[in-house]
């Protein structure tokens, strides 16, 4: 196992008090739970952001959060 098995990536710069990044869009984390927690805490509703956590050795997306489009809501009505 490597020290950084999970990649958090976003289509917007990651910023927040939990991540000390200078506007980067990716960060490597060694723990699955921590990676998912950081991704969830750094999601910004209403921004059109997509954020996900990828298990680097397998390429599996283990967490994904994206802004729901307004069209999806209007189809349900």
PyMOL Python script that loads the backbone (N, CA, C, O; Angstrom):
from pymol import cmd

cmd.read_pdbstr("""\
ATOM      1  N   UNK A   1       0.832  -1.190   0.000  1.00  0.00           N
ATOM      2  CA  UNK A   1       0.000   0.000   0.000  1.00  0.00           C
ATOM      3  C   UNK A   1       0.871   1.247   0.000  1.00  0.00           C
ATOM      4  O   UNK A   1       1.887   1.322   0.692  1.00  0.00           O
ATOM      5  N   UNK A   2       0.456   2.202  -0.777  1.00  0.00           N
ATOM      6  CA  UNK A   2       1.172   3.472  -0.803  1.00  0.00           C
ATOM      7  C   UNK A   2       0.624   4.384   0.281  1.00  0.00           C
ATOM      8  O   UNK A   2      -0.408   4.092   0.887  1.00  0.00           O
ATOM      9  N   UNK A   3       1.308   5.476   0.521  1.00  0.00           N
ATOM     10  CA  UNK A   3       0.864   6.400   1.559  1.00  0.00           C
ATOM     11  C   UNK A   3      -0.301   7.270   1.104  1.00  0.00           C
ATOM     12  O   UNK A   3      -0.969   7.882   1.936  1.00  0.00           O
ATOM     13  N   UNK A   4      -0.554   7.336  -0.186  1.00  0.00           N
ATOM     14  CA  UNK A   4      -1.655   8.157  -0.705  1.00  0.00           C
ATOM     15  C   UNK A   4      -2.432   7.346  -1.730  1.00  0.00           C
ATOM     16  O   UNK A   4      -2.115   7.362  -2.920  1.00  0.00           O
ATOM     17  N   UNK A   5      -3.447   6.639  -1.260  1.00  0.00           N
ATOM     18  CA  UNK A   5      -4.208   5.759  -2.138  1.00  0.00           C
ATOM     19  C   UNK A   5      -5.478   6.380  -2.691  1.00  0.00           C
ATOM     20  O   UNK A   5      -6.078   5.819  -3.608  1.00  0.00           O
ATOM     21  N   UNK A   6      -5.905   7.508  -2.170  1.00  0.00           N
ATOM     22  CA  UNK A   6      -7.168   8.107  -2.592  1.00  0.00           C
ATOM     23  C   UNK A   6      -6.928   9.513  -3.123  1.00  0.00           C
ATOM     24  O   UNK A   6      -6.221  10.315  -2.513  1.00  0.00           O
ATOM     25  N   UNK A   7      -7.520   9.788  -4.250  1.00  0.00           N
ATOM     26  CA  UNK A   7      -7.383  11.083  -4.903  1.00  0.00           C
ATOM     27  C   UNK A   7      -8.713  11.813  -4.824  1.00  0.00           C
ATOM     28  O   UNK A   7      -9.737  11.299  -5.274  1.00  0.00           O
ATOM     29  N   UNK A   8      -8.698  13.006  -4.256  1.00  0.00           N
ATOM     30  CA  UNK A   8      -9.873  13.879  -4.270  1.00  0.00           C
ATOM     31  C   UNK A   8      -9.670  14.821  -5.442  1.00  0.00           C
ATOM     32  O   UNK A   8      -8.638  15.485  -5.537  1.00  0.00           O
ATOM     33  N   UNK A   9     -10.652  14.882  -6.339  1.00  0.00           N
ATOM     34  CA  UNK A   9     -10.536  15.818  -7.456  1.00  0.00           C
ATOM     35  C   UNK A   9     -11.861  16.523  -7.671  1.00  0.00           C
ATOM     36  O   UNK A   9     -12.928  15.993  -7.362  1.00  0.00           O
ATOM     37  N   UNK A  10     -11.769  17.730  -8.207  1.00  0.00           N
ATOM     38  CA  UNK A  10     -12.936  18.578  -8.400  1.00  0.00           C
ATOM     39  C   UNK A  10     -12.777  19.389  -9.676  1.00  0.00           C
ATOM     40  O   UNK A  10     -11.663  19.637 -10.138  1.00  0.00           O
ATOM     41  N   UNK A  11     -13.910  19.799 -10.239  1.00  0.00           N
ATOM     42  CA  UNK A  11     -13.857  20.671 -11.413  1.00  0.00           C
ATOM     43  C   UNK A  11     -13.689  22.141 -11.010  1.00  0.00           C
ATOM     44  O   UNK A  11     -13.536  23.004 -11.874  1.00  0.00           O
ATOM     45  N   UNK A  12     -13.716  22.427  -9.711  1.00  0.00           N
ATOM     46  CA  UNK A  12     -13.448  23.764  -9.172  1.00  0.00           C
ATOM     47  C   UNK A  12     -12.281  23.659  -8.197  1.00  0.00           C
ATOM     48  O   UNK A  12     -12.032  22.581  -7.657  1.00  0.00           O
ATOM     49  N   UNK A  13     -11.570  24.738  -7.964  1.00  0.00           N
ATOM     50  CA  UNK A  13     -10.469  24.686  -6.997  1.00  0.00           C
ATOM     51  C   UNK A  13     -10.965  24.256  -5.612  1.00  0.00           C
ATOM     52  O   UNK A  13     -12.005  24.713  -5.140  1.00  0.00           O
ATOM     53  N   UNK A  14     -10.206  23.379  -4.984  1.00  0.00           N
ATOM     54  CA  UNK A  14     -10.521  22.937  -3.631  1.00  0.00           C
ATOM     55  C   UNK A  14      -9.971  23.962  -2.653  1.00  0.00           C
ATOM     56  O   UNK A  14      -8.794  24.318  -2.713  1.00  0.00           O
ATOM     57  N   UNK A  15     -10.808  24.426  -1.772  1.00  0.00           N
ATOM     58  CA  UNK A  15     -10.381  25.408  -0.785  1.00  0.00           C
ATOM     59  C   UNK A  15     -11.230  25.235   0.457  1.00  0.00           C
ATOM     60  O   UNK A  15     -12.397  24.851   0.379  1.00  0.00           O
ATOM     61  N   UNK A  16     -10.657  25.508   1.559  1.00  0.00           N
ATOM     62  CA  UNK A  16     -11.386  25.406   2.807  1.00  0.00           C
ATOM     63  C   UNK A  16     -10.412  25.290   3.957  1.00  0.00           C
ATOM     64  O   UNK A  16      -9.213  25.100   3.756  1.00  0.00           O
ATOM     65  N   UNK A  17     -10.924  25.404   5.133  1.00  0.00           N
ATOM     66  CA  UNK A  17     -10.041  25.372   6.295  1.00  0.00           C
ATOM     67  C   UNK A  17      -9.481  23.981   6.557  1.00  0.00           C
ATOM     68  O   UNK A  17      -8.471  23.844   7.247  1.00  0.00           O
ATOM     69  N   UNK A  18     -10.127  22.940   6.013  1.00  0.00           N
ATOM     70  CA  UNK A  18      -9.639  21.579   6.223  1.00  0.00           C
ATOM     71  C   UNK A  18      -8.564  21.174   5.223  1.00  0.00           C
ATOM     72  O   UNK A  18      -7.808  20.236   5.476  1.00  0.00           O
ATOM     73  N   UNK A  19      -8.488  21.862   4.103  1.00  0.00           N
ATOM     74  CA  UNK A  19      -7.479  21.574   3.086  1.00  0.00           C
ATOM     75  C   UNK A  19      -6.613  22.805   2.886  1.00  0.00           C
ATOM     76  O   UNK A  19      -7.110  23.870   2.518  1.00  0.00           O
ATOM     77  N   UNK A  20      -5.346  22.660   3.123  1.00  0.00           N
ATOM     78  CA  UNK A  20      -4.417  23.779   2.948  1.00  0.00           C
ATOM     79  C   UNK A  20      -3.856  23.737   1.530  1.00  0.00           C
ATOM     80  O   UNK A  20      -2.688  23.405   1.323  1.00  0.00           O
ATOM     81  N   UNK A  21      -4.694  24.076   0.562  1.00  0.00           N
ATOM     82  CA  UNK A  21      -4.288  24.076  -0.841  1.00  0.00           C
ATOM     83  C   UNK A  21      -4.340  25.493  -1.377  1.00  0.00           C
ATOM     84  O   UNK A  21      -5.140  26.313  -0.928  1.00  0.00           O
ATOM     85  N   UNK A  22      -3.502  25.762  -2.314  1.00  0.00           N
ATOM     86  CA  UNK A  22      -3.500  27.071  -2.958  1.00  0.00           C
ATOM     87  C   UNK A  22      -4.361  27.074  -4.205  1.00  0.00           C
ATOM     88  O   UNK A  22      -3.899  27.486  -5.269  1.00  0.00           O
ATOM     89  N   UNK A  23      -5.598  26.626  -4.099  1.00  0.00           N
ATOM     90  CA  UNK A  23      -6.493  26.628  -5.249  1.00  0.00           C
ATOM     91  C   UNK A  23      -6.325  25.430  -6.163  1.00  0.00           C
ATOM     92  O   UNK A  23      -6.755  25.471  -7.316  1.00  0.00           O
ATOM     93  N   UNK A  24      -5.704  24.357  -5.669  1.00  0.00           N
ATOM     94  CA  UNK A  24      -5.538  23.152  -6.471  1.00  0.00           C
ATOM     95  C   UNK A  24      -6.856  22.420  -6.676  1.00  0.00           C
ATOM     96  O   UNK A  24      -7.826  22.655  -5.956  1.00  0.00           O
ATOM     97  N   UNK A  25      -6.883  21.544  -7.650  1.00  0.00           N
ATOM     98  CA  UNK A  25      -8.093  20.778  -7.947  1.00  0.00           C
ATOM     99  C   UNK A  25      -7.969  19.309  -7.574  1.00  0.00           C
ATOM    100  O   UNK A  25      -8.914  18.542  -7.758  1.00  0.00           O
ATOM    101  N   UNK A  26      -6.812  18.908  -7.050  1.00  0.00           N
ATOM    102  CA  UNK A  26      -6.592  17.524  -6.654  1.00  0.00           C
ATOM    103  C   UNK A  26      -5.780  17.476  -5.368  1.00  0.00           C
ATOM    104  O   UNK A  26      -4.937  18.335  -5.111  1.00  0.00           O
ATOM    105  N   UNK A  27      -6.058  16.445  -4.564  1.00  0.00           N
ATOM    106  CA  UNK A  27      -5.257  16.198  -3.368  1.00  0.00           C
ATOM    107  C   UNK A  27      -5.243  14.692  -3.119  1.00  0.00           C
ATOM    108  O   UNK A  27      -6.260  14.018  -3.285  1.00  0.00           O
ATOM    109  N   UNK A  28      -4.093  14.172  -2.722  1.00  0.00           N
ATOM    110  CA  UNK A  28      -3.949  12.758  -2.402  1.00  0.00           C
ATOM    111  C   UNK A  28      -4.073  12.563  -0.898  1.00  0.00           C
ATOM    112  O   UNK A  28      -3.522  13.335  -0.113  1.00  0.00           O
ATOM    113  N   UNK A  29      -4.811  11.512  -0.501  1.00  0.00           N
ATOM    114  CA  UNK A  29      -5.060  11.214   0.905  1.00  0.00           C
ATOM    115  C   UNK A  29      -4.835   9.718   1.123  1.00  0.00           C
ATOM    116  O   UNK A  29      -5.130   8.915   0.238  1.00  0.00           O
ATOM    117  N   UNK A  30      -4.322   9.341   2.278  1.00  0.00           N
ATOM    118  CA  UNK A  30      -4.011   7.949   2.553  1.00  0.00           C
ATOM    119  C   UNK A  30      -5.146   7.128   3.124  1.00  0.00           C
ATOM    120  O   UNK A  30      -5.049   5.901   3.155  1.00  0.00           O
ATOM    121  N   UNK A  31      -6.223   7.759   3.578  1.00  0.00           N
ATOM    122  CA  UNK A  31      -7.313   7.046   4.238  1.00  0.00           C
ATOM    123  C   UNK A  31      -8.634   7.289   3.514  1.00  0.00           C
ATOM    124  O   UNK A  31      -8.972   8.429   3.196  1.00  0.00           O
ATOM    125  N   UNK A  32      -9.378   6.216   3.254  1.00  0.00           N
ATOM    126  CA  UNK A  32     -10.640   6.324   2.514  1.00  0.00           C
ATOM    127  C   UNK A  32     -11.657   7.203   3.239  1.00  0.00           C
ATOM    128  O   UNK A  32     -12.247   8.098   2.634  1.00  0.00           O
ATOM    129  N   UNK A  33     -11.862   6.955   4.518  1.00  0.00           N
ATOM    130  CA  UNK A  33     -12.837   7.730   5.283  1.00  0.00           C
ATOM    131  C   UNK A  33     -12.493   9.209   5.334  1.00  0.00           C
ATOM    132  O   UNK A  33     -13.364  10.068   5.199  1.00  0.00           O
ATOM    133  N   UNK A  34     -11.223   9.493   5.528  1.00  0.00           N
ATOM    134  CA  UNK A  34     -10.779  10.886   5.559  1.00  0.00           C
ATOM    135  C   UNK A  34     -10.977  11.548   4.201  1.00  0.00           C
ATOM    136  O   UNK A  34     -11.422  12.693   4.124  1.00  0.00           O
ATOM    137  N   UNK A  35     -10.649  10.836   3.142  1.00  0.00           N
ATOM    138  CA  UNK A  35     -10.807  11.393   1.793  1.00  0.00           C
ATOM    139  C   UNK A  35     -12.266  11.724   1.505  1.00  0.00           C
ATOM    140  O   UNK A  35     -12.570  12.791   0.972  1.00  0.00           O
ATOM    141  N   UNK A  36     -13.165  10.815   1.856  1.00  0.00           N
ATOM    142  CA  UNK A  36     -14.595  11.050   1.618  1.00  0.00           C
ATOM    143  C   UNK A  36     -15.104  12.203   2.473  1.00  0.00           C
ATOM    144  O   UNK A  36     -15.864  13.045   1.995  1.00  0.00           O
ATOM    145  N   UNK A  37     -14.688  12.245   3.733  1.00  0.00           N
ATOM    146  CA  UNK A  37     -15.106  13.343   4.618  1.00  0.00           C
ATOM    147  C   UNK A  37     -14.633  14.693   4.105  1.00  0.00           C
ATOM    148  O   UNK A  37     -15.399  15.657   4.083  1.00  0.00           O
ATOM    149  N   UNK A  38     -13.374  14.764   3.693  1.00  0.00           N
ATOM    150  CA  UNK A  38     -12.840  16.020   3.161  1.00  0.00           C
ATOM    151  C   UNK A  38     -13.564  16.438   1.888  1.00  0.00           C
ATOM    152  O   UNK A  38     -13.860  17.618   1.695  1.00  0.00           O
ATOM    153  N   UNK A  39     -13.846  15.477   1.026  1.00  0.00           N
ATOM    154  CA  UNK A  39     -14.559  15.792  -0.214  1.00  0.00           C
ATOM    155  C   UNK A  39     -15.956  16.325   0.089  1.00  0.00           C
ATOM    156  O   UNK A  39     -16.385  17.322  -0.492  1.00  0.00           O
ATOM    157  N   UNK A  40     -16.658  15.663   0.996  1.00  0.00           N
ATOM    158  CA  UNK A  40     -18.015  16.095   1.344  1.00  0.00           C
ATOM    159  C   UNK A  40     -18.013  17.485   1.971  1.00  0.00           C
ATOM    160  O   UNK A  40     -18.893  18.296   1.682  1.00  0.00           O
ATOM    161  N   UNK A  41     -17.038  17.765   2.821  1.00  0.00           N
ATOM    162  CA  UNK A  41     -16.960  19.071   3.483  1.00  0.00           C
ATOM    163  C   UNK A  41     -16.551  20.191   2.529  1.00  0.00           C
ATOM    164  O   UNK A  41     -16.843  21.359   2.788  1.00  0.00           O
ATOM    165  N   UNK A  42     -15.885  19.851   1.442  1.00  0.00           N
ATOM    166  CA  UNK A  42     -15.424  20.869   0.497  1.00  0.00           C
ATOM    167  C   UNK A  42     -16.370  21.066  -0.672  1.00  0.00           C
ATOM    168  O   UNK A  42     -16.074  21.854  -1.570  1.00  0.00           O
ATOM    169  N   UNK A  43     -17.509  20.364  -0.686  1.00  0.00           N
ATOM    170  CA  UNK A  43     -18.500  20.545  -1.745  1.00  0.00           C
ATOM    171  C   UNK A  43     -19.254  21.845  -1.500  1.00  0.00           C
ATOM    172  O   UNK A  43     -19.697  22.113  -0.383  1.00  0.00           O
ATOM    173  N   UNK A  44     -19.397  22.653  -2.552  1.00  0.00           N
ATOM    174  CA  UNK A  44     -20.074  23.944  -2.439  1.00  0.00           C
ATOM    175  C   UNK A  44     -21.387  23.883  -3.216  1.00  0.00           C
ATOM    176  O   UNK A  44     -21.368  23.913  -4.447  1.00  0.00           O
ATOM    177  N   UNK A  45     -22.536  23.798  -2.520  1.00  0.00           N
ATOM    178  CA  UNK A  45     -23.823  23.765  -3.218  1.00  0.00           C
ATOM    179  C   UNK A  45     -24.061  25.051  -4.004  1.00  0.00           C
ATOM    180  O   UNK A  45     -23.662  26.134  -3.576  1.00  0.00           O
ATOM    181  N   UNK A  46     -24.703  24.924  -5.136  1.00  0.00           N
ATOM    182  CA  UNK A  46     -25.041  26.081  -5.953  1.00  0.00           C
ATOM    183  C   UNK A  46     -23.920  26.591  -6.828  1.00  0.00           C
ATOM    184  O   UNK A  46     -24.056  27.643  -7.453  1.00  0.00           O
ATOM    185  N   UNK A  47     -22.820  25.873  -6.888  1.00  0.00           N
ATOM    186  CA  UNK A  47     -21.674  26.353  -7.657  1.00  0.00           C
ATOM    187  C   UNK A  47     -21.453  25.581  -8.954  1.00  0.00           C
ATOM    188  O   UNK A  47     -20.585  25.943  -9.749  1.00  0.00           O
ATOM    189  N   UNK A  48     -22.230  24.523  -9.175  1.00  0.00           N
ATOM    190  CA  UNK A  48     -22.013  23.683 -10.349  1.00  0.00           C
ATOM    191  C   UNK A  48     -20.832  22.750 -10.175  1.00  0.00           C
ATOM    192  O   UNK A  48     -20.318  22.194 -11.145  1.00  0.00           O
ATOM    193  N   UNK A  49     -20.408  22.583  -8.941  1.00  0.00           N
ATOM    194  CA  UNK A  49     -19.220  21.789  -8.649  1.00  0.00           C
ATOM    195  C   UNK A  49     -19.506  20.295  -8.719  1.00  0.00           C
ATOM    196  O   UNK A  49     -20.602  19.841  -8.389  1.00  0.00           O
ATOM    197  N   UNK A  50     -18.509  19.546  -9.152  1.00  0.00           N
ATOM    198  CA  UNK A  50     -18.496  18.091  -9.025  1.00  0.00           C
ATOM    199  C   UNK A  50     -17.219  17.732  -8.286  1.00  0.00           C
ATOM    200  O   UNK A  50     -16.140  18.225  -8.615  1.00  0.00           O
ATOM    201  N   UNK A  51     -17.347  16.879  -7.298  1.00  0.00           N
ATOM    202  CA  UNK A  51     -16.186  16.443  -6.525  1.00  0.00           C
ATOM    203  C   UNK A  51     -16.275  14.936  -6.374  1.00  0.00           C
ATOM    204  O   UNK A  51     -17.363  14.387  -6.202  1.00  0.00           O
ATOM    205  N   UNK A  52     -15.130  14.267  -6.439  1.00  0.00           N
ATOM    206  CA  UNK A  52     -15.140  12.814  -6.308  1.00  0.00           C
ATOM    207  C   UNK A  52     -13.852  12.325  -5.667  1.00  0.00           C
ATOM    208  O   UNK A  52     -12.825  13.003  -5.666  1.00  0.00           O
ATOM    209  N   UNK A  53     -13.953  11.108  -5.118  1.00  0.00           N
ATOM    210  CA  UNK A  53     -12.810  10.435  -4.510  1.00  0.00           C
ATOM    211  C   UNK A  53     -12.559   9.169  -5.307  1.00  0.00           C
ATOM    212  O   UNK A  53     -13.471   8.372  -5.530  1.00  0.00           O
ATOM    213  N   UNK A  54     -11.323   8.990  -5.732  1.00  0.00           N
ATOM    214  CA  UNK A  54     -10.951   7.853  -6.563  1.00  0.00           C
ATOM    215  C   UNK A  54      -9.916   7.013  -5.822  1.00  0.00           C
ATOM    216  O   UNK A  54      -8.939   7.539  -5.289  1.00  0.00           O
ATOM    217  N   UNK A  55     -10.145   5.692  -5.796  1.00  0.00           N
ATOM    218  CA  UNK A  55      -9.144   4.767  -5.261  1.00  0.00           C
ATOM    219  C   UNK A  55      -8.093   4.606  -6.343  1.00  0.00           C
ATOM    220  O   UNK A  55      -8.357   3.989  -7.375  1.00  0.00           O
ATOM    221  N   UNK A  56      -6.908   5.150  -6.124  1.00  0.00           N
ATOM    222  CA  UNK A  56      -5.876   5.253  -7.161  1.00  0.00           C
ATOM    223  C   UNK A  56      -5.453   3.895  -7.731  1.00  0.00           C
ATOM    224  O   UNK A  56      -5.374   3.768  -8.953  1.00  0.00           O
ATOM    225  N   UNK A  57      -5.175   2.870  -6.904  1.00  0.00           N
ATOM    226  CA  UNK A  57      -4.708   1.607  -7.485  1.00  0.00           C
ATOM    227  C   UNK A  57      -5.700   0.947  -8.444  1.00  0.00           C
ATOM    228  O   UNK A  57      -5.289   0.306  -9.411  1.00  0.00           O
ATOM    229  N   UNK A  58      -7.011   1.099  -8.184  1.00  0.00           N
ATOM    230  CA  UNK A  58      -8.014   0.435  -9.025  1.00  0.00           C
ATOM    231  C   UNK A  58      -8.725   1.383  -9.979  1.00  0.00           C
ATOM    232  O   UNK A  58      -9.309   0.933 -10.966  1.00  0.00           O
ATOM    233  N   UNK A  59      -8.689   2.679  -9.710  1.00  0.00           N
ATOM    234  CA  UNK A  59      -9.413   3.648 -10.525  1.00  0.00           C
ATOM    235  C   UNK A  59     -10.892   3.740 -10.188  1.00  0.00           C
ATOM    236  O   UNK A  59     -11.638   4.451 -10.861  1.00  0.00           O
ATOM    237  N   UNK A  60     -11.325   3.027  -9.151  1.00  0.00           N
ATOM    238  CA  UNK A  60     -12.735   3.020  -8.753  1.00  0.00           C
ATOM    239  C   UNK A  60     -13.112   4.346  -8.095  1.00  0.00           C
ATOM    240  O   UNK A  60     -12.392   4.851  -7.233  1.00  0.00           O
ATOM    241  N   UNK A  61     -14.246   4.901  -8.511  1.00  0.00           N
ATOM    242  CA  UNK A  61     -14.780   6.099  -7.862  1.00  0.00           C
ATOM    243  C   UNK A  61     -15.542   5.628  -6.630  1.00  0.00           C
ATOM    244  O   UNK A  61     -16.557   4.943  -6.751  1.00  0.00           O
ATOM    245  N   UNK A  62     -15.059   5.991  -5.450  1.00  0.00           N
ATOM    246  CA  UNK A  62     -15.675   5.528  -4.210  1.00  0.00           C
ATOM    247  C   UNK A  62     -16.648   6.556  -3.631  1.00  0.00           C
ATOM    248  O   UNK A  62     -17.446   6.223  -2.755  1.00  0.00           O
ATOM    249  N   UNK A  63     -16.590   7.798  -4.109  1.00  0.00           N
ATOM    250  CA  UNK A  63     -17.515   8.847  -3.673  1.00  0.00           C
ATOM    251  C   UNK A  63     -17.624   9.863  -4.788  1.00  0.00           C
ATOM    252  O   UNK A  63     -16.629  10.229  -5.414  1.00  0.00           O
ATOM    253  N   UNK A  64     -18.856  10.320  -5.032  1.00  0.00           N
ATOM    254  CA  UNK A  64     -19.070  11.354  -6.051  1.00  0.00           C
ATOM    255  C   UNK A  64     -20.251  12.216  -5.634  1.00  0.00           C
ATOM    256  O   UNK A  64     -21.298  11.710  -5.228  1.00  0.00           O
ATOM    257  N   UNK A  65     -20.069  13.502  -5.739  1.00  0.00           N
ATOM    258  CA  UNK A  65     -21.134  14.457  -5.424  1.00  0.00           C
ATOM    259  C   UNK A  65     -21.125  15.513  -6.507  1.00  0.00           C
ATOM    260  O   UNK A  65     -20.082  16.086  -6.819  1.00  0.00           O
ATOM    261  N   UNK A  66     -22.292  15.770  -7.081  1.00  0.00           N
ATOM    262  CA  UNK A  66     -22.395  16.810  -8.096  1.00  0.00           C
ATOM    263  C   UNK A  66     -23.687  17.572  -7.904  1.00  0.00           C
ATOM    264  O   UNK A  66     -24.641  17.084  -7.297  1.00  0.00           O
ATOM    265  N   UNK A  67     -23.693  18.762  -8.427  1.00  0.00           N
ATOM    266  CA  UNK A  67     -24.863  19.623  -8.349  1.00  0.00           C
ATOM    267  C   UNK A  67     -25.958  19.042  -9.230  1.00  0.00           C
ATOM    268  O   UNK A  67     -25.723  18.760 -10.405  1.00  0.00           O
ATOM    269  N   UNK A  68     -27.141  18.864  -8.680  1.00  0.00           N
ATOM    270  CA  UNK A  68     -28.271  18.382  -9.471  1.00  0.00           C
ATOM    271  C   UNK A  68     -28.745  19.504 -10.382  1.00  0.00           C
ATOM    272  O   UNK A  68     -28.844  20.656  -9.962  1.00  0.00           O
ATOM    273  N   UNK A  69     -29.034  19.164 -11.616  1.00  0.00           N
ATOM    274  CA  UNK A  69     -29.501  20.192 -12.550  1.00  0.00           C
ATOM    275  C   UNK A  69     -30.955  20.520 -12.265  1.00  0.00           C
ATOM    276  O   UNK A  69     -31.699  19.679 -11.759  1.00  0.00           O
ATOM    277  N   UNK A  70     -31.358  21.726 -12.584  1.00  0.00           N
ATOM    278  CA  UNK A  70     -32.740  22.137 -12.364  1.00  0.00           C
ATOM    279  C   UNK A  70     -33.686  21.384 -13.284  1.00  0.00           C
ATOM    280  O   UNK A  70     -34.867  21.240 -12.967  1.00  0.00           O
ATOM    281  N   UNK A  71     -33.185  20.898 -14.429  1.00  0.00           N
ATOM    282  CA  UNK A  71     -34.016  20.122 -15.345  1.00  0.00           C
ATOM    283  C   UNK A  71     -34.465  18.818 -14.708  1.00  0.00           C
ATOM    284  O   UNK A  71     -35.593  18.378 -14.930  1.00  0.00           O
ATOM    285  N   UNK A  72     -33.604  18.200 -13.927  1.00  0.00           N
ATOM    286  CA  UNK A  72     -33.952  16.942 -13.275  1.00  0.00           C
ATOM    287  C   UNK A  72     -35.105  17.154 -12.302  1.00  0.00           C
ATOM    288  O   UNK A  72     -35.970  16.289 -12.169  1.00  0.00           O
ATOM    289  N   UNK A  73     -35.125  18.298 -11.624  1.00  0.00           N
ATOM    290  CA  UNK A  73     -36.208  18.577 -10.702  1.00  0.00           C
ATOM    291  C   UNK A  73     -37.502  18.888 -11.446  1.00  0.00           C
ATOM    292  O   UNK A  73     -38.571  18.471 -10.999  1.00  0.00           O
ATOM    293  N   UNK A  74     -37.441  19.595 -12.547  1.00  0.00           N
ATOM    294  CA  UNK A  74     -38.657  19.965 -13.267  1.00  0.00           C
ATOM    295  C   UNK A  74     -39.309  18.755 -13.926  1.00  0.00           C
ATOM    296  O   UNK A  74     -40.526  18.744 -14.109  1.00  0.00           O
ATOM    297  N   UNK A  75     -38.526  17.729 -14.290  1.00  0.00           N
ATOM    298  CA  UNK A  75     -39.096  16.527 -14.886  1.00  0.00           C
ATOM    299  C   UNK A  75     -39.921  15.745 -13.878  1.00  0.00           C
ATOM    300  O   UNK A  75     -40.868  15.056 -14.256  1.00  0.00           O
ATOM    301  N   UNK A  76     -39.576  15.842 -12.600  1.00  0.00           N
ATOM    302  CA  UNK A  76     -40.288  15.104 -11.570  1.00  0.00           C
ATOM    303  C   UNK A  76     -41.629  15.744 -11.224  1.00  0.00           C
ATOM    304  O   UNK A  76     -42.488  15.083 -10.641  1.00  0.00           O
ATOM    305  N   UNK A  77     -41.822  16.990 -11.564  1.00  0.00           N
ATOM    306  CA  UNK A  77     -43.064  17.689 -11.204  1.00  0.00           C
ATOM    307  C   UNK A  77     -44.191  17.407 -12.143  1.00  0.00           C
ATOM    308  O   UNK A  77     -45.292  17.927 -11.960  1.00  0.00           O
TER     309      UNK A  77
END
""", "prot")
cmd.dss("prot")
cmd.show_as("cartoon", "prot")
cmd.util.cbc("prot")
cmd.orient("prot")
